[in-house]
Amino acid sequence: MSFEIWLVATAAEELPPLAAAAQSGGATVVVVAVGGRELAQAASAVGAAKVHWIEVGPGLVAEAYGPAVARLAAEAPARVWLSGPSPAARALLGGAAVAAGAALVGGGTAVSLDGQTVLVERNALDGAVIETLAADGPVAVVWDSNEGQPDVSGSASPVLPVAAPAPLAVERRSVEAAAGADGLASAERVVGVGRGVKARADLAMVEDLARALGAEMACSMPIADDLHWYPEERYVGRSGQKIAPLVYLALGISGEPQHMEGVRSAKAVVAVNNNPEAVIFRTATYGVVADLYEFVPALARALEDS
Ligand SMILES: Cc1cc2nc3c(=O)[nH]c(=O)nc-3n(C[C@H](O)[C@H](O)[C@H](O)COP(=O)(O)OP(=O)(O)OC[C@H]3O[C@@H](n4cnc5c(N)ncnc54)[C@H](O)[C@@H]3O)c2cc1C
């Protein structure tokens, strides 16, 4: 029995695995291509009956066209919807599933029709088990992966442009290279911050000092893991980075062994802590009992004057 499978695609490499899966079950393929002209061209070459093409406007992303995809889904009688696993494709498929009244299933590896029942296979328990899900109504399936690019070339399908507004603006800003931690492991000077720093905005003051010292920034685990003020690659310690600078300036860090394991190879550890009993003073090469909010600007001024 012939049935239609609609594919939602946001990138060319998503198409061959989906089209091959649909065609192997004997289905007629219809593609909803949300992307540039190249995607529309790729979609028209996978043996589909037709391609609905939603062109992604300049500076926008595929997800901006969720309502348009949902509208198509609401009008389509398709029993089966498929998408690749990319975040954009999944987001669009989710909207289509709601509009089509379809159950949404992840991790599909095969799809077929048994009478009126749609059967979806997927791996479970790390691939030790294959599950077969039986759906009496429409079903939307996120495909397992884009891996494998089977040859699905067919004669050119008609491409039907869909005019669609994009009710979603996108702003892009580049992430400074400093966000990574490439230089940390080999840095000669490192300034580390801990929970003694009270607010994220206060990091600017410390970063200014680090720049003046020609130092890389590092932090304790809670600063990265709990507060997310720096990426995880920037925390040092037992479960973080191991560093070996000439000088490690630890500001507002208690100096628990889990942290100090990461700086064991530092030539010198200079600890600044306002608690004279802080454990970091037991292992630091030099200890300064001070409020970091006084110490940091004072050192910055001294560097400027020198
Ligand atoms: C299995 C395990 C693995 C772990 N691995 C790591 C790891 O890899 N790296 C890591 O960092 N931690 C790790 N930890 C966590 C670690 O035990 C500590 O909890 C953590 O390092 C403490 O972070 P902190 O020093 O920033 O915060 P706190 O312990 O809260 O210390 C803050 C310090 O700042 C001082 N202070 C406060 N205000 C000021 C001020 N104005 N001026 C100066 N000083 C001030 C305080 O006196 C205090 O000593 C691990 C823990 C576990 C259980």
The ligand as a Gaussian input file, in Angstrom:
#p B3LYP/6-31G(d) Opt

LIG

0 1
 C       35.151000      15.074000      43.717000
 C       35.430000      16.541000      43.772000
 C       36.224000      17.096000      42.786000
 C       36.501000      18.454000      42.822000
 N       37.304000      18.973000      41.847000
 C       37.593000      20.282000      41.892000
 C       38.467000      20.856000      40.923000
 O       38.958000      20.201000      40.011000
 N       38.715000      22.187000      41.020000
 C       38.186000      22.986000      42.008000
 O       38.464000      24.194000      42.009000
 N       37.363000      22.460000      42.918000
 C       37.049000      21.136000      42.890000
 N       36.211000      20.633000      43.835000
 C       35.557000      21.561000      44.764000
 C       36.494000      21.949000      45.904000
 O       36.441000      20.941000      46.900000
 C       36.076000      23.301000      46.508000
 O       34.745000      23.220000      46.938000
 C       36.201000      24.446000      45.546000
 O       37.486000      24.460000      44.965000
 C       35.976000      25.751000      46.326000
 O       35.935000      26.820000      45.442000
 P       36.296000      28.290000      45.920000
 O       37.620000      28.260000      46.575000
 O       36.113000      29.167000      44.750000
 O       35.104000      28.636000      46.910000
 P       35.053000      28.683000      48.503000
 O       35.438000      27.394000      49.085000
 O       33.707000      29.214000      48.822000
 O       36.156000      29.747000      48.899000
 C       36.055000      31.109000      48.691000
 C       37.228000      31.738000      49.390000
 O       37.229000      33.118000      49.096000
 C       37.609000      33.810000      50.293000
 N       37.060000      35.159000      50.181000
 C       35.771000      35.548000      50.314000
 N       35.639000      36.858000      50.096000
 C       36.883000      37.327000      49.824000
 C       37.396000      38.602000      49.509000
 N       36.601000      39.670000      49.404000
 N       38.726000      38.724000      49.308000
 C       39.549000      37.653000      49.401000
 N       39.118000      36.412000      49.690000
 C       37.790000      36.244000      49.883000
 C       37.040000      33.002000      51.430000
 O       37.745000      33.230000      52.624000
 C       37.224000      31.580000      50.914000
 O       38.440000      31.030000      51.350000
 C       35.933000      19.273000      43.821000
 C       35.133000      18.702000      44.800000
 C       34.870000      17.367000      44.765000
 C       34.000000      16.786000      45.826000

